[in-house]
């Protein structure tokens, strides 16, 4: 794997994992527009590790709060921190259950080539519009301290839908939170914290596959993790700054543009652009 491929993969994964623009849509473009071979599951693990470390580093105070809360929860001492840890735990269950179901039924493997790209393109549009509508109609009255079990579970169910390619995990969870009346920065904050166990679980499952298939870290995997960490940290900081000042309209426009590019690939509107040889993701 070339240094150019490592850099591109790390930057794309790091940025799009946390911006509400669909990481799967962007990762589709890499093999479509280059002749690079698939990076393999080990590199997938390492970029997930980089993304996870970025969330922990940016929200380290919240992470410590959740760790303390988990300790209180295990002792059945229901402090505010324990309740927040419980909300995150409960909200993580739907995604884990849905992901396990997709894995066991083999539904992921049934979508190939331009089918998955069409799905990503349409979802980029649909869920982009939903994000913008939620931002328009959502009240701006609730903060994370107002979280209860019901909205946490609703946001968790929304997160499970992010396993459908093109949805965007951060996008769909912020959409749900905005519909529920949470302020834009607070919706983003809860989305990122909820992503910690989800990303850790995804990385864990992929790590098991990596150990079974490859056994050792390929050259460049650690570099990919480090670059992903930096890109993801920048993406989180950018989003948190943007949501304090602007609506989600720029992300809707970007998602529409992404869908247009994907449709151009599918229908070969641009000479030299095609999905030939792609296996989907």
N, C-alpha and C positions, 0 to 999 in steps of 0.2 A: 504494500500500500504506500503510495507516494506521499510526500509531505504536503503537497497541494491538496490531495484528497482528505487527509487528516484535518487540515486547517478548515477547509470548506465544510466538512461534516460537523466539526465541533462548533463552528460559528452558527451554522444553520440550526442545528439541534439546540444549542444554548439559547439563541434568541427566540426561536419559535415555540419552544416548550412552554414559555411563560407569557408571551404575548398572545392575545386572543385571535390568532390568525391561522391556526391549524398547522402543527408541525408535520403531520403526514402529507399534507399538500405540498409542502416545500421539499420534503425528502423525496417525493415522487419526481421532482424536477431534476434532481442530481443525476440519477442514472439515465433519465430521458435526454438530457442535454450534454452528457459526457459519455466517454467509453469506459468509465471506471467500473471495475468489478464490484460486487457486493462486499461491504466492509466486514461482514461476519458478525456472529453473535457476541464475541468477546468485546469488540469495539462498541457494540450496542450497550453492553453492560457498563463500560467505562464512561460513556457519555451520560448515561443515567446517573452514575455516581457523581460526575461533575455537576449535573443539574441539582441533585439532592444536596450536595455540599453548599451550593450557592444559596439555596433557600435557607438552610440552617445558618449560614454566615450572615445573611441579611436580616433575618428575623431571630437572631440569637436570643434576645430577651424573651420573645414569645415562646421559643423552643424550651428555654429553661423553665418558664411558667408551666408549660405543658408537662415537662418532666416532673416538676414538683407536684402538679395536679395528678399525674398518674400514680405517684406514690401515695398521695392522700386518698385517691379513689380505691386503690388496692386495700387500704386500711378502712374503707367505708367511711372516711371522714369527708363529707360532702361540702368542701369549701368551694368558692367560686372557681378556683383553679382546677379542682377535681371535676366540677361540672363541665368546664370547657374541654378538658381532656376526654370526658365521656362523650361530649358532642362530636368531637373529631373522630373518636373510635367508632361510634355508631354510624356516622356519615360515611365512613370508609367501607363498611360492610357491603353495600349494594354493588360497588365497583368490583370488589373482590369476588362476590358471588357471580356477577355477570361475566367477569373475565374468565372465571373457572368454567362456567357454562359454555362459553364460546370455545374455550380450549378443548373441552371434553367432546363437544359435538363436531369439532373440526370446521366450524363455519368460517374461520379466518382463511383456511386453505381453499375454500370453495370460490373465493372471489379472486380473479386474476386479470392481469393486463388492463385493457381500457375500461373494464367493468368497475374496478376499484377507483380508477381515476374519475370516471363519471360520478360515482358516489361521492368522492371527495369534493369535486367541483360543485355539485348541487348542494351538498351540506355546507360548503363554504358560503354559499349564497343564503340558504335558509337560516342557518344559525347566526350568520352575520346580521341579517335583518332582525331576528329575534333579540339579539344583543342590543341593537340600537333601539328597538321598540321598548324593551325593558328599561333602558336608560331614560327614555322619554317619559314613560308613565310611572316608573317607580318612585315612591316617596323617598325623601332624604331625611329620615327621622331616626333610623336605628343604627346602633354601633354594635361591635362584637359583644359588648357586655349585656346587650339585650337578647342575645342568642338563647334559644330554648331548644328542646329536643325536636319539636315538630319541624321548624325551619331547617335545622341541621340535617334531619333525615331527608327533607325535600332536596336540599342542595346535594346531599350524598347520592340520591337517586339520579339527579342531573349529572353528577360526575360519572356515574356508570355509563351514561349515554355517550360519553367522550370516547369510549372504546370503539364506537362506530367511526370509521375513518372520515376525516374532514370536519369533525365537530369542534374540536379544540377543548381540552380539559379546562383550561383557565377561562375560556370564553363561556362555556355552558354553565359553569359554577357561578361566575359573576352574573350571568343572565338571571339565573334562579334567585340569587341574593338580591339583585336589583328589583325583580318583580315582588320580592318579599318585603321591600321597603328599606333595605340597608343602604347606607351611604356608599358612594362609589369607592372611596379608599378602603372602607371597612369590608366591602364585598371582595375587593382584591386581596386584602389581608387574610380573610378567612379562606379564600380560594388557595392561596399559597400554602398556608398551614395545613389545609386539608390535603394538599398535594404531597406532603412529606411521606406519610405511610403509603400512599398510592404509588409514588415513584419508587420508594424502597421495595415495595412488593413486586413491581414490574421488573426492577433491577435484579431482585432475588431470583425470580423465576428464570430470567434470562441467564443469570449466572450459572444456575444449575444446568441449563442447556449447554452453556459454553464449556463447562467443565467436562460434560459428557462427550461433547463433539471435538473440542480442541485441546483442552487440558492446560495449556500454557498461554500466557499473555503474548499476543503478537507484538512485533516491534511497532511502536507508535501508539499503542493503546493508552499508556500513561500520559503521553502528550495530548491525546484526544481528550482525556478526562480533564486535564489542566486547562486546556483552551475552552472546553465546554463550560467549566466553572466560571471563567472570566466572562465569557459571552452571556451566560445565564445571569450572572450577577449584574451585568450592565442592563440586561433586558428587564430584570425586576426593578432596578432603580429607575429606569426609564418609564416603565408602566406606572409605578407609584407616583412619580412626578407628574405624569400626564393626567392621571385620573383625578388629581386634585384641582386641575385647571380646565380640563376639556371634557367634552362628551365622548362617547364611543364612536362617533361618526367617522373619524379617520380610519378606524379599524374596519368598519363596514365597507368603506371605499376600497381599502386594501384587499379585503376578502373578495369583493366583486372583481377586482383586477386579477387576483390569483385564479379565480374561477375562469375568467376569460382566457388566461394563458393555458390553463389545463384543457379547456375545450379546444383551443387552437392546436394543442398536441394531439388530442383524440382524433380530430377531423382533418389534421394536417393542413391547416389554413396557411401555415408558414413553410416555405420550401426548406427541407432538411430537418424539420421537427416532426418526430413521430414517437410512438410508444413501442416500437419494434424491440423485441427482446426483453421487455420489462416483465417482471413477475408480480408487481403490485406490492403494497405494504400497508 
